[in-house]
Amino acid sequence: MGRGGNRVSHKAPVIVQTLITIGRGGEDNRVSFEKTPKGNAKLERYYNKILGLGEEEQAEFWAALKRELPNSFRFAGSKGHALAVQRQLVTRYIPEISKISHYDGTLVEPPQSVPWYPDALAWWMTTPKNVVRKFPPFSAFQKYLVSETSVGNISRQEVVSMIPPLVMDLQPGMIVLDMCAAPGSKAAQLLEMVHRGEEQRVHQSLRDYATEDGRPTSPGVGAGADLDEAALADTSDYGRATGLLIANDSDYKRSHMLIHQLKRLSSPNLIVTNHDATLYPSIKLPPTPNNPATNRYLKFDRILADVPCSGDGTTRKNVNLWKDWTPGSALGLYITQVRILVRALQMLKVGGRVVYSTCSMNPVENEAVIASAIERCGGLGKVELLPTSDKLPLLKRKPGLKIWAVMDKAARIWETFADVQKDDEENGRDAAKEKLVQNMFAPLPGSPGSEIPFERCMRVYAHQQDTGGFFITILEKKSEFRAKPEVESTSDAPKSAGTATPKFENSGSSVAGVPMLDGSLNGLKRGADAVEDREEQPSSPKKFKSESESAEVKPEQESVEVKSEPEFTDIAAKPVTEITPKSVDDAQPLVRSQHPPVQQRNRAGQQFEEPFKYIAHDHLEVKSVETFYRLSPRFPRDRFMVRNAQGEPAKTIYYTSALIRDILTENEGKGIKFIHGGVKMFMKQDVQGEGVCKWRIQSEGMPILEGYVGEERVVRLHKKETLKKLLIEMFPKLSGDAWKNLDEIGERVNGIGMGCCVLRVEPSADDDGFQERIVMPLWRSLHSLNLMLAKEDRTAMLLRVYNDTTPLVNSHNIGGKNKQEVREDEAFKLQRDVDVEEDAIMEEAVTDTVANSNTLGGTITTEAATELDSSQAQASEAEPAAE
Ligand SMILES: C[S@@+](CC[C@H](N)C(=O)[O-])C[C@H]1O[C@@H](n2cnc3c(N)ncnc32)[C@H](O)[C@@H]1O
């Protein structure tokens, strides 16, 4: 439940992004932006020809693409909670900013809400950065942004990048896949949608059972968010969200950025995987009493395919694109994009939807990909393009293109593929035309593709509402299909310039061929199909086949019978690490190993992932937790998990949803690279006191668990002044009469048994009361109390709730206490642990970030920059020495 409640800690680090970003070589981005020449003759010639903009609009289009982008951000978390943080912007900061005037007397424009974003949760500001730097109200606002970003209440995100999740019609309870998810801004939006309404539902359920279970509930929970029927409908698990988001990225380092981004949402309904999306493995489901089939595979209600692209819609942030853009990038990425989309459509449930998006305006990466994928999946009878005109009515957009020409690597523009073929005949095929295929061009009149209603696609251009450029389409699966191999499709197979053996353009770092090894029936069939295809087409066409294509020739069934059990078992048993097929031919004889899967280290030498082991509901440690915290019978005991091979709770106990438990258990050792799953629920604490539970509740698990903790371990707080004391004084004393200084909670905390408890900050209408609910772990030791928040979270909260920057007080450092005595003090140790955990996470994030920045040769300053850097990296991999 509750990613709601004021989010305070359980913070995975965020790369704190200030409004003033630093560019390569430590240079202020603004300076480097201004200095960088903006223009690319080929790009301008191509888009002037194909986008169909009039002369005046063309001028606006290019002018906008050459301006720096407004800063934008989004309030994150559950809706009620996000609105509470947003209120501070509206009531505290905007009034102050609105008073500032420029030297000429004109007023500074304060941040504005993005008109088409629901509930005014997205904002942008055009204020020049020198103004932001100079004026105190801005610096207070900037502190607020940085501090809220660091605890995950605000996400910096380019506004156009917020569109794809908004058009997915994602409802609670749905099974969702984000195929190319890093760094994770859209995945964060999706995850919030998976949890929509959960806080209200859970508290309703707690209220429903309050009398029966003898547990009082808190007032004011879930207030402020009006929920539709769909959000209220996910009630089967006492209101806890039953949906699932799998966020995937093929780049290992970037997938760790993704984890950090998503961890802030503390979701037990999230899995992160690290696979090449063109070969995304089938995920097996266990048999259930209602569905006893032994070979059921996960199918998705919604899939986001925000694919790697040339990124020419992001020149406003990635100014170097002006010089780096080449027409070869789109040509090189096209085939990967088609494969990702076809794989997405295969993995959908009938009636499910894929949203395909790019931050490029090139039709080769957009309409052409849509047309190719629809054709390979069997046409419009199998896959429909849904209208988008009813989505986000205030968003200005253009329809998709119906006709377009293609620019080759030498910047020649071809109107039709027939022209290319004619030129081939006359002059031979040169390297510049090498990648061109029929399907990159607009469908021929009268062909089935010409029926595709491309006008339903959304093209968002920079000048329309001062954003970057983006392309978005919604596809719905009408029925199961058997996808055509590329070679059979009208022509996705590139013509060779003589020497070119088509390269498998997997830009990711995943192990090619994994789906054949994932233990799934689909994997087995793919192998078999690949053999058949080879036999039918023994010579030249074979070279156009890729691993992904051979992996995509069978429709997937919700439940399919295994016909060849031994073979299946062998494939399942083959460790992924041992097999790195270079071609389809290499990929065939995979059925060899009898060894159980041992995945010590993957091919790229990446870190070993600890296994996910669930512990029994009656395990001694589960029992100890249950007894100490007087857990309600409504809280499940069979979803606790640890990350070690022994399956014994050593340091941390995690918690996941039931579906994730089933998935992680069923697919263990089958080669699927799960790299994150589960919320830290309990951490082991070295405690002396008799009867004190050694498992303290971890901040990130607190919102999930707190409603089910018995009153015996709950402390309720109502006054702002009391919380302020707990925030500033890190170890308030209880001994003697000292507890009396803690006002309303003094008596309660003095009387409560030692160990971890739940501090519930309850909302009230009092002047000194809170408007929203906050829940935090509190530790009662022999002589003192400790709010279990890392120092920086305390500071952030002081700023947020009290607009206060008072330094924290550590009474252990004053009064000449013996150092040894201090070190041994339980509360002190605890605070140290909390801080050390935070530091470790921060360090990991920084390391990942630096590593990533080095790999990509770019700066990690904005979400869009991060997206683009990767796209460029991929574009250049796919298209070496294009020009
Ligand atoms: C445009 S970015 C995605 C941005 C992301 N959706 C977001 O909102 O933060 C494209 C991502 O695709 C990943 N990628 C590239 N090739 C891939 C492949 N074959 N399979 C999966 N991911 C891939 C890149 O590592 C990159 O992170």
The ligand as an SDF file (V2000), in Angstrom:
LIG
                    3D

 27 29  0  0  0  0  0  0  0  0999 V2000
   14.8420    6.3960  -24.9730 C   0  0  0  0  0  0  0  0  0  0  0  0
   15.6750    5.5350  -23.7450 S   0  0  0  0  0  0  0  0  0  0  0  0
   14.3770    5.1100  -22.6700 C   0  0  0  0  0  0  0  0  0  0  0  0
   13.9690    6.1940  -21.7240 C   0  0  0  0  0  0  0  0  0  0  0  0
   13.0570    5.7010  -20.6490 C   0  0  0  0  0  0  0  0  0  0  0  0
   11.8700    5.0800  -21.1860 N   0  0  0  0  0  0  0  0  0  0  0  0
   12.6480    6.7920  -19.6900 C   0  0  0  0  0  0  0  0  0  0  0  0
   11.5620    7.3080  -19.7750 O   0  0  0  0  0  0  0  0  0  0  0  0
   13.4360    7.1270  -18.8070 O   0  0  0  0  0  0  0  0  0  0  0  0
   16.0170    4.0420  -24.5180 C   0  0  0  0  0  0  0  0  0  0  0  0
   16.5640    2.9830  -23.5930 C   0  0  0  0  0  0  0  0  0  0  0  0
   16.5820    1.7740  -24.3330 O   0  0  0  0  0  0  0  0  0  0  0  0
   17.6710    1.0020  -23.8930 C   0  0  0  0  0  0  0  0  0  0  0  0
   17.9200    0.0220  -24.9660 N   0  0  0  0  0  0  0  0  0  0  0  0
   18.6340    0.1250  -26.0980 C   0  0  0  0  0  0  0  0  0  0  0  0
   18.5580   -0.9890  -26.8400 N   0  0  0  0  0  0  0  0  0  0  0  0
   17.7570   -1.8270  -26.1550 C   0  0  0  0  0  0  0  0  0  0  0  0
   17.3000   -3.1370  -26.3720 C   0  0  0  0  0  0  0  0  0  0  0  0
   17.6350   -3.8170  -27.4600 N   0  0  0  0  0  0  0  0  0  0  0  0
   16.5180   -3.7060  -25.4420 N   0  0  0  0  0  0  0  0  0  0  0  0
   16.1700   -3.0230  -24.3090 C   0  0  0  0  0  0  0  0  0  0  0  0
   16.5760   -1.7930  -24.0520 N   0  0  0  0  0  0  0  0  0  0  0  0
   17.3500   -1.1920  -24.9640 C   0  0  0  0  0  0  0  0  0  0  0  0
   18.7610    2.0080  -23.6500 C   0  0  0  0  0  0  0  0  0  0  0  0
   19.7170    1.4990  -22.7510 O   0  0  0  0  0  0  0  0  0  0  0  0
   17.9850    3.1880  -23.1210 C   0  0  0  0  0  0  0  0  0  0  0  0
   18.0180    3.1790  -21.7270 O   0  0  0  0  0  0  0  0  0  0  0  0
  1  2  1  0
  2  3  1  0
  2 10  1  0
  3  4  1  0
  4  5  1  0
  5  6  1  0
  5  7  1  0
  7  8  2  0
  7  9  1  0
 10 11  1  0
 11 12  1  0
 11 26  1  0
 12 13  1  0
 13 14  1  0
 13 24  1  0
 14 15  1  0
 14 23  1  0
 15 16  2  0
 16 17  1  0
 17 18  1  0
 17 23  2  0
 18 19  1  0
 18 20  2  0
 20 21  1  0
 21 22  2  0
 22 23  1  0
 24 25  1  0
 24 26  1  0
 26 27  1  0
M  CHG  2   2   1   9  -1
M  END
$$$$
